[in-house]
Each structure stands twice: as C-alpha cells, then as structure tokens.
Amino acid sequence: MGRKRKLTIGGMLLQIPFLLYSATIVAFCLLLVATPFRSTDDLARGILVRPNSFTLTNFADSWRNGLGTGVSNSMKLSVLTCLFTALLGGFAGYAFSFLRFRLRQGLYVFMYCGIYISTMLIALPLFLQYRQLGLVNSIFGALLIFIGLRLPFSVYLFKNFFDEFQIELIEAARIDGLSDMGIFFRIVTPLSVGVFSTVVLFNFTAVWSDYLIGLLFLQKQRLMTVMPMIMNIFGSGPMVTQATPLGQGFAGLLVSTLPVIIIYAIAKKHYVSGLMLGSVKS
C-alpha cells in the first residue's frame, strides 16, 4: 500500500512541469485573444490587467500599416510552395517507389539528407549567392528557397506512403496500357488524398510561419511576409522609425494564426495519419 501511494505521489509530481507549461500556453492564448480588442488607453493600464474596453480599431490599423501586404505575400508563397511540392514530391515519390533506374537509391538518400539541412546554416551563403544573382527582394527567389527546403520532406512522405501500395495494382494498370503519368493521375492520386493533404498541411504551416527567409530575402516593405511584417508593426523590425501601439501587433498575431487554425481544423485527421507515415517502412 505504501509503495502504491509513493508511486502515485511521484506521478503527480512529474505532472507539475506539464501543468505549468499548459497553464502558460492557456494564459498566452487568452492574452493573444483579448489584447487586440483593447484600446490604447486601456492597454496603458497594463497588458495583464482585466480589459475594460472593446474595439476593432487595432485590426483596421494593423492592416493599414502593412499586415494586409504581409498576409498577401505569405499566402502567395505558401500556396505556390504547397502546389509545387505536392506535384514534384508526388512525382518523385512515385518514381522512387515504382520505377527502376540507375542510382535510384543513391538519389533518394541524397534527397532524404535534405531534410536535415538547417535553414540557419545555409541562410548566409545562400543570401550572398542570391545577391550576386539579383534574386534578393524577389518573390520568385523566395519561392525557390521554400520549395527547395520543403521538397525533401515531401518526397519522404510520398515515398513512404507509396511503398505501402499493392504493386499488383500498378502492374495491372500497365498491362491495361496506362502510362506512368496516367497511372499517377488516374489511380495513385485518387487513393492518396491523405498524404497529399498532409504534405499541404506541413508545408503551408512551415512557409506561413517562416521568419528568417522572409526577413533576409524580402527586405522591401511591399514584399515582406506576414511574420517579419508583424515584428515591424510591433516596433522591432529593421525599417521601423517609431513604435506602433501594442494592440496592433497582437491584432497581427491573432490574424496570422487564423489560416493555420482553419487548415488544422479541416485536415486534422490527415495530419495525425501523416505523423504515422514515418513509422512505416521506407
């Protein structure tokens, strides 16, 4: 009995750090939701005091101060990155799973190693190269970086998923006269909605929440992505001349979380299944 009670107390003590962490997350979420709706005078009383005002001015002001531009640029980059990585990753995953060609395994290992490349590690040399090529402050240049960073993981997910396909299905389609392109679009794609959704979910979230690439490679204010723009609104960006009221910055943070929340809500089931793809054979 004493041993059982000791284990129970020990288990409760182990939960304390997790409870504190959870409480911190809940407190920040409440702060994130409440602060944008408070007036400047109300926030002057303190960010942690109980609100006594309600206003939508912060959203309109933050949008006018550049948030709309950041949302537009990030949405373009996120959608285009998802489109290209889903298409190219699907093609590559199909090739690595169902086709036989020289250096197939070596090419896959080379692609797989790209997952472990740190953005921080390559940012400076890549910036120097982009500056020589004239691709700094170019949406196209930033898009190439995002595709390059997200493609290896996309190929990995597709290959793991396609490896679970019954090869007899593919061979039967070939006997019926379908080309590999026809097999991919008419047979494989309709059966792969889950992995396509997972790739889109992962890649959209990664590009949308990016800060470093947007800060380094899209420095002009009309080209800034949403995260650097929010920091700009908060008053800590590189081009800021004066601080903006705190409510506008939190309004930007709240707006920036909405697309990710919507996508997670729609594709939550596919996201969970996508997390399990790495546990199957590769």
C-alpha positions in Angstrom: 0.0 0.0 0.0 2.8 2.4 0.9 4.6 1.7 -2.3 1.5 2.3 -4.3 1.0 5.7 -2.6 4.6 6.7 -3.2 4.3 5.9 -6.9 1.1 8.0 -7.1 2.7 11.0 -5.4 5.7 10.6 -7.7 3.5 10.6 -10.7 1.7 13.7 -9.5 5.0 15.5 -9.0 6.0 14.5 -12.5 2.9 16.2 -13.9 3.7 19.6 -12.3 6.0 20.8 -15.1 3.5 19.8 -17.8 0.7 21.5 -15.9 2.7 24.7 -15.6 3.6 24.6 -19.3 -0.1 24.0 -20.2 -1.1 26.9 -17.9 1.5 29.1 -19.7 0.1 28.2 -23.1 -3.5 28.9 -22.0 -2.5 32.2 -20.5 -0.7 33.3 -23.7 -3.8 32.2 -25.8 -6.1 34.3 -23.6 -3.7 37.2 -23.9 -3.5 36.8 -27.6 -7.3 36.8 -28.0 -8.0 39.6 -25.5 -5.3 42.2 -26.3 -6.2 43.1 -29.9 -9.7 44.1 -28.8 -8.4 46.6 -26.2 -7.9 50.3 -26.8 -4.6 52.1 -26.5 -5.7 53.8 -23.3 -6.8 50.5 -21.8 -3.5 48.8 -22.6 -1.7 51.7 -21.0 -3.0 50.4 -17.7 -1.1 47.1 -18.2 -1.3 44.2 -20.5 -2.1 41.8 -17.7 -4.9 43.7 -16.1 -8.6 43.0 -16.8 -9.8 44.6 -20.0 -12.5 47.3 -19.7 -12.9 48.3 -23.3 -13.7 46.7 -26.7 -12.6 48.0 -30.1 -11.8 46.7 -33.6 -9.6 49.7 -34.4 -6.4 47.7 -33.9 -7.3 45.3 -36.7 -8.0 48.1 -39.2 -4.9 50.0 -38.2 -2.6 47.0 -38.4 -4.0 46.0 -41.8 -3.4 49.6 -43.0 0.1 49.6 -41.6 1.2 46.6 -43.7 -0.4 43.5 -42.3 -2.5 43.1 -45.4 0.6 43.2 -47.6 2.3 40.6 -45.4 -0.7 38.3 -45.4 -1.0 38.6 -49.2 2.7 37.8 -49.8 2.8 34.9 -47.3 -0.4 33.5 -48.9 1.1 33.5 -52.3 4.3 31.9 -51.2 2.5 29.3 -49.0 0.0 28.3 -51.7 2.6 28.1 -54.5 5.0 26.1 -52.3 2.3 23.6 -51.4 1.3 23.3 -55.1 4.8 22.7 -56.4 6.0 20.5 -53.5 2.8 18.3 -53.7 3.2 17.9 -57.5 7.0 17.4 -57.6 7.1 15.4 -54.4 4.3 13.2 -55.7 6.2 12.6 -59.0 9.5 11.9 -57.2 7.8 9.6 -54.6 6.1 7.6 -57.4 9.4 7.3 -59.3 11.3 6.1 -56.2 8.6 3.6 -55.3 7.5 2.1 -58.6 10.2 2.8 -61.2 13.6 1.1 -61.5 16.5 3.2 -62.8 20.2 3.6 -62.1 21.3 5.4 -59.0 17.7 5.3 -57.7 18.7 4.5 -54.1 21.6 7.0 -54.1 19.3 9.8 -55.4 16.8 9.0 -52.7 19.4 9.1 -50.0 20.7 12.4 -51.4 17.1 13.8 -51.3 16.4 12.4 -47.9 19.5 14.1 -46.4 18.0 17.4 -47.4 15.5 17.0 -44.5 18.4 17.6 -42.0 19.7 20.8 -43.6 19.3 23.7 -41.2 17.9 26.9 -42.6 20.1 28.9 -40.2 23.2 27.1 -41.6 22.6 27.9 -45.3 21.0 31.3 -44.9 24.1 33.4 -45.1 25.9 31.7 -48.1 22.5 31.5 -49.9 21.9 35.2 -49.3 25.4 36.0 -50.8 24.6 33.9 -53.8 21.2 35.4 -54.3 22.7 38.9 -54.0 25.1 38.1 -56.9 22.2 36.7 -59.0 19.9 39.6 -58.3 17.3 37.4 -56.6 17.1 39.3 -53.3 13.8 41.1 -52.9 12.1 38.7 -55.4 9.0 36.6 -54.7 10.3 34.1 -57.2 13.6 33.8 -55.5 12.0 33.3 -52.1 9.7 30.7 -53.7 12.6 28.7 -55.0 14.1 28.6 -51.4 10.9 27.4 -49.9 10.4 24.7 -52.5 14.0 23.6 -52.0 13.6 23.4 -48.2 10.2 21.7 -48.2 10.7 19.2 -51.1 12.9 16.6 -49.4 10.4 16.0 -46.6 7.5 15.9 -49.1 9.3 13.3 -51.2 10.0 11.3 -48.0 6.3 11.3 -47.1 5.2 10.4 -50.6 7.7 7.5 -50.9 6.7 6.0 -47.5 3.1 6.2 -48.5 3.5 4.8 -52.0 5.7 1.9 -50.6 2.5 0.6 -49.0 0.7 0.4 -52.3 0.0 -3.0 -53.7 2.4 -3.3 -56.7 -0.2 -5.6 -58.4 -2.5 -2.6 -58.8 0.3 -0.7 -60.7 1.2 -3.7 -62.8 -2.4 -4.3 -63.8 -2.7 -0.7 -64.9 0.4 -1.0 -67.0 -0.9 -4.2 -68.6 -4.1 -2.2 -69.5 -1.9 0.2 -71.4 -1.7 3.1 -69.0 1.4 5.2 -68.9 3.1 6.1 -65.7 1.6 9.6 -65.9 -1.8 8.1 -66.4 -1.3 5.7 -63.5 -0.2 8.6 -61.3 -3.2 10.8 -62.0 -5.9 8.3 -62.6 -5.1 5.6 -60.0 -2.5 6.7 -57.5 -3.6 10.3 -56.9 -7.3 9.5 -56.0 -6.1 6.9 -53.5 -3.6 9.3 -51.9 -5.7 12.2 -50.7 -4.4 11.6 -47.2 -0.7 12.1 -48.0 -1.4 15.0 -50.3 -3.4 16.7 -47.5 -0.6 16.0 -45.1 2.1 17.5 -47.3 0.0 20.6 -47.9 -0.6 20.9 -44.2 3.0 20.6 -43.2 4.3 22.9 -46.0 1.7 25.6 -45.6 2.4 25.8 -41.9 6.2 25.9 -42.4 6.1 28.7 -45.0 3.4 30.7 -43.4 5.2 30.8 -40.0 8.6 31.4 -41.5 10.5 34.5 -40.3 14.2 34.1 -41.3 13.8 33.7 -45.1 11.3 36.5 -45.3 13.5 38.8 -43.2 16.7 38.2 -45.2 15.4 37.8 -48.8 12.3 40.0 -48.9 13.5 43.2 -47.3 11.4 45.8 -49.1 8.2 46.6 -47.2 5.9 45.8 -50.2 7.5 42.3 -50.3 7.6 41.4 -46.6 5.9 38.3 -45.4 3.5 38.2 -42.5 5.9 37.3 -39.7 8.5 40.0 -40.4 5.7 42.4 -41.0 4.2 41.7 -37.6 7.6 42.3 -36.0 7.7 45.5 -38.0 4.3 46.5 -36.5 5.5 45.7 -33.0 8.3 48.2 -33.5 11.3 45.9 -33.6 11.7 45.5 -37.4 14.7 46.8 -39.3 12.8 49.6 -41.1 10.8 50.9 -38.2 11.2 54.6 -37.2 8.7 54.6 -34.4 6.9 52.1 -32.3 3.3 51.1 -33.0 0.7 50.6 -30.3 0.8 47.2 -28.8 -2.7 46.3 -29.7 -1.9 46.4 -33.4 0.9 44.0 -33.0 -1.3 41.5 -31.2 -4.0 42.0 -33.8 -1.5 41.0 -36.4 -0.6 37.9 -34.4 -4.2 36.9 -34.0 -4.9 37.3 -37.7 -1.8 35.4 -38.6 -2.9 32.4 -36.6 -6.3 32.1 -38.3 -5.2 30.4 -41.6 -3.2 27.8 -39.7 -6.1 27.1 -37.3 -8.5 26.7 -40.2 -6.2 24.3 -42.1 -5.6 22.2 -39.0 -9.3 22.0 -38.2 -10.1 20.8 -41.8 -7.2 18.4 -42.2 -6.7 17.3 -38.6 -7.4 13.6 -39.4 -4.9 13.6 -42.3 -2.3 15.4 -40.1 -2.5 12.6 -37.5 -2.2 10.0 -40.1 0.7 11.9 -41.7 2.6 11.8 -38.4 2.4 8.0 -38.6 3.9 7.8 -42.1 7.4 8.0 -40.8 6.8 4.8 -38.7 6.2 2.6 -41.8 8.9 1.0 -43.8 10.9 3.3 -46.0 
